[in-house]
Amino acid sequence: MTESEPASFDFDAFKQAFIAQDIDVWGSFFTEDAEWLEYRHSHPPRSPNRMSGRSEIKEFLARLKDSNVTLDISEESLARIMPRSALCAHSRTGTDESSNT
């Protein structure tokens, strides 16, 4: 990879780790200075749940896994020019279902 080439991102592996809730693999996709913003349907968009850094994100992922939720991803939109992507993450516990984008 040259300096002008963007780093590649294996979205399929990310999605598999997300759905399987494999904390080590999932956590490896985040850098030490990463931020996770979670928008919930019950909170205004101006106050997302914010986690900073790989270790805080992995702690959140471990709590998520321990909560026994089922996760899935849909509506993936992977940018080929900009290093960004968008997705809709679905979580479900029992009969409750919510979505976070």
C-alpha positions in Angstrom: 0.0 0.0 0.0 1.4 3.4 -0.9 0.9 6.6 1.0 -1.9 7.7 -1.3 -3.9 4.5 -1.1 -6.5 4.2 1.6 -6.3 1.4 4.1 -8.7 -1.4 3.1 -11.5 -2.4 5.4 -12.9 -5.9 5.4 -16.6 -5.2 5.9 -17.6 -8.8 5.5 -15.3 -9.8 8.4 -16.6 -6.9 10.5 -20.2 -7.9 9.8 -19.4 -11.5 10.8 -17.8 -10.4 14.0 -20.7 -8.1 14.7 -23.3 -10.7 14.3 -21.3 -13.4 16.1 -20.4 -10.9 18.8 -16.8 -12.0 18.7 -15.3 -9.3 21.0 -11.7 -9.8 20.1 -12.2 -9.8 16.3 -14.8 -7.0 16.5 -12.7 -4.9 18.8 -9.7 -5.2 16.5 -11.5 -3.1 13.9 -11.3 -0.1 16.3 -8.2 2.1 16.8 -7.0 3.4 20.2 -8.6 6.8 19.3 -11.8 5.4 17.7 -15.2 6.8 18.7 -18.5 4.9 18.8 -21.6 7.0 18.6 -24.9 5.3 19.3 -28.1 7.0 18.5 -31.1 5.5 20.3 -34.7 6.0 19.3 -35.6 7.1 22.8 -33.0 9.9 23.0 -32.6 13.0 21.0 -29.9 12.8 18.2 -28.0 15.6 20.0 -27.2 13.4 22.9 -25.8 10.1 21.5 -24.2 7.4 23.7 -20.5 8.1 23.1 -17.6 5.7 23.7 -14.0 6.7 23.1 -11.0 4.4 22.4 -10.7 0.7 21.7 -10.8 -0.4 25.3 -14.0 1.5 26.2 -15.6 0.3 23.0 -14.6 -3.3 23.8 -16.0 -3.0 27.3 -19.3 -1.8 25.8 -19.2 -4.7 23.3 -18.7 -7.2 26.1 -21.6 -5.8 28.1 -23.7 -6.0 24.9 -22.8 -9.6 24.4 -23.5 -10.4 28.1 -27.0 -8.8 27.7 -28.0 -11.7 25.4 -29.1 -9.6 22.4 -29.3 -10.8 18.8 -27.5 -8.4 16.3 -27.8 -8.0 12.6 -26.7 -5.4 10.0 -28.7 -4.2 7.0 -28.7 -1.4 4.6 -25.0 -1.3 4.2 -23.6 1.6 2.2 -19.9 1.3 1.7 -18.2 4.3 0.3 -15.5 3.5 -2.3 -14.1 7.1 -2.5 -14.4 8.3 1.1 -13.2 6.1 4.0 -16.7 6.0 5.5 -19.6 3.6 5.6 -23.2 3.7 6.9 -25.3 0.8 8.2 -28.4 0.1 10.1 -27.7 -2.1 13.2 -30.6 -4.1 14.6 -30.7 -5.5 18.2 -33.4 -7.7 19.6 -34.0 -9.1 23.1 -37.1 -11.3 23.5 -39.9 -9.5 21.8 -38.2 -6.0 21.9 -36.6 -4.8 18.7 -34.7 -1.6 18.2 -32.5 -0.1 15.5 -29.5 2.2 15.7 -27.9 3.8 12.7 
